[in-house]
Amino acid sequence: MECRVVLHIDHFPQRFKVLEPLSSLVGTKEGTRAEVMASIWKLVKFTGSQDKDDGSILRPTGGLEKVSSPKQVRLLTISSHLLDQIQSPSTNYPRL
């Protein structure tokens, strides 16, 4: 009898792979959604992308123009703008 067992790694909390160019901007290749958003927030603070008059608006400066829309975005919607920059880690399992 031949049997094949495949184990899938389940990360909790779920981990994501950060794609280029966002990964080079934030210095993170993989992390949880909270870790990725924390590194984006550090980038926003470091580059001064948050609008001085209205703190709920982000301007695409300091590299953020490479990963978000060319116009300003609301702070609460930045995660939806960056969803295409993160993906679930690859599941390339070796064949036995």
C-alpha positions in Angstrom: 0.0 0.0 0.0 1.3 3.4 -0.9 0.4 6.4 1.2 1.2 10.1 0.8 0.8 12.5 3.6 0.8 16.3 2.9 1.1 18.7 5.8 0.0 22.3 5.4 1.6 24.9 7.5 -1.1 27.0 9.1 0.0 30.3 10.5 -1.9 32.0 13.2 -2.3 34.8 13.0 -2.1 34.5 9.2 1.1 35.6 7.7 1.5 37.4 4.3 4.3 37.9 1.8 5.0 41.5 1.1 5.6 42.1 -2.6 7.9 44.6 -4.3 8.1 47.6 -4.3 6.3 47.8 -0.9 8.7 45.3 0.7 11.7 47.4 -0.2 10.0 50.5 1.1 9.1 49.1 4.5 11.9 46.6 4.9 9.6 43.6 5.5 9.4 40.5 3.3 6.8 38.7 5.4 4.6 39.3 8.4 1.2 39.4 9.8 -1.3 42.0 8.6 -0.7 44.0 11.8 3.1 43.8 11.4 2.8 45.0 7.7 0.5 47.8 8.7 2.8 48.9 11.5 5.8 49.1 9.1 3.7 51.1 6.7 2.7 53.5 9.5 6.4 53.9 10.4 7.1 54.8 6.7 4.3 57.3 6.8 5.7 58.9 9.9 9.3 58.9 8.6 8.4 60.4 5.3 5.9 62.9 6.6 3.2 61.6 4.2 0.4 62.4 6.7 -1.3 65.7 5.8 -0.4 68.4 8.3 -3.8 70.1 8.3 -6.0 67.0 8.1 -4.3 64.0 9.8 -6.8 61.6 8.3 -5.3 62.1 4.8 -2.1 60.5 3.4 -0.2 62.1 0.5 1.7 59.7 -1.8 5.2 60.9 -1.0 8.4 59.2 0.1 7.9 56.1 -2.0 4.2 55.6 -1.3 3.4 56.9 -4.8 4.9 53.6 -6.1 2.3 51.5 -4.2 -0.8 53.6 -3.8 -2.9 55.8 -6.0 -1.4 59.1 -7.3 -3.8 61.2 -5.3 -4.2 61.5 -1.6 -6.1 58.8 0.2 -7.9 58.6 3.5 -5.9 57.0 6.4 -8.6 54.5 7.1 -8.6 53.2 3.5 -4.9 52.7 3.1 -5.1 49.0 3.9 -7.6 48.4 1.0 -5.3 50.3 -1.4 -2.4 48.1 -0.5 -4.2 44.7 -0.6 -2.6 43.9 -4.0 0.9 44.4 -2.5 0.5 41.5 0.0 -0.4 37.8 -0.6 -0.5 34.6 1.3 2.9 32.8 1.5 3.5 30.4 -1.4 2.6 26.8 -0.7 5.2 25.0 -2.8 5.5 21.7 -1.1 8.2 19.2 -2.1 7.0 16.1 -3.8 7.8 12.9 -1.9 
